[in-house]
Amino acid sequence: MSVANAGGAACDIEVTSYAEIVLAPPLADAAHQTFSKMFVQTELLPSGAILATRRRRGPDEPELWAAHLAVVEGRSGR
């Protein structure tokens, strides 16, 4: 999503975003949604980005990561 001010005057824009982090196969999440979410770990980075990973059940399970962030005029922002 992009937001731009095409007018001549400066304005303040507040944006709220939401992400439901699953990081599991769709069938596994649908079968046990609450249980699946118990294994997601999140971390707020100094840049303001939220980094999420899912604890693996075993060494053969792939390591999955997701990031959620906003970029303001080419810089990450909060």
Legacy VTK file of the C-alpha trace (Angstrom):
# vtk DataFile Version 3.0
C-alpha trace
ASCII
DATASET POLYDATA
POINTS 78 float
0.000 0.000 0.000
1.232 3.516 -0.764
-0.050 6.820 0.569
0.948 10.117 -1.055
-0.021 13.752 -0.582
-0.759 15.125 -4.060
-1.908 18.487 -2.696
0.124 21.633 -2.177
-0.303 21.819 1.619
1.421 19.616 4.161
-0.800 17.280 6.128
-0.473 14.715 8.897
-1.555 11.186 8.068
-2.047 8.460 10.647
-1.901 4.900 9.371
-2.777 1.807 11.361
-1.775 -1.601 10.103
-2.673 -5.078 11.264
-1.147 -8.428 10.546
-2.161 -11.809 11.895
1.016 -13.851 11.815
0.435 -17.547 11.195
3.645 -18.998 9.690
2.156 -22.475 9.443
0.619 -24.475 6.611
-3.019 -23.414 6.038
-4.481 -26.813 6.992
-2.492 -26.949 10.245
-3.588 -23.417 11.175
-7.238 -24.099 10.313
-7.256 -27.280 12.408
-5.744 -25.712 15.559
-5.599 -21.902 15.248
-4.916 -21.114 18.896
-2.308 -23.841 19.260
-0.541 -22.749 16.070
-0.258 -19.128 17.251
1.376 -20.210 20.534
4.593 -20.950 18.635
4.975 -17.534 16.961
7.603 -15.267 18.548
7.771 -11.542 17.769
10.430 -8.918 18.347
10.318 -5.134 17.908
13.525 -3.980 16.211
15.089 -0.535 16.876
14.017 0.496 13.338
10.362 0.009 14.349
9.915 -3.163 12.311
8.221 -6.173 13.891
10.060 -9.401 13.186
8.240 -12.714 13.656
9.374 -16.310 13.538
7.739 -19.618 14.363
9.484 -22.066 16.670
10.084 -25.247 14.728
8.594 -28.518 15.939
11.575 -30.464 14.636
14.856 -30.059 12.731
13.191 -31.084 9.451
10.613 -28.263 9.612
11.626 -25.132 7.616
12.597 -21.956 9.468
10.004 -19.255 8.636
10.286 -15.489 9.166
8.018 -12.504 8.511
8.505 -8.747 8.938
5.956 -5.968 9.314
7.121 -2.373 8.912
6.353 1.064 7.543
8.635 3.073 5.263
8.390 6.870 5.316
10.169 8.825 2.544
12.716 6.060 2.043
13.388 5.545 5.767
11.835 3.008 8.081
9.668 4.729 10.635
7.333 4.189 13.525
LINES 1 79
78 0 1 2 3 4 5 6 7 8 9 10 11 12 13 14 15 16 17 18 19 20 21 22 23 24 25 26 27 28 29 30 31 32 33 34 35 36 37 38 39 40 41 42 43 44 45 46 47 48 49 50 51 52 53 54 55 56 57 58 59 60 61 62 63 64 65 66 67 68 69 70 71 72 73 74 75 76 77
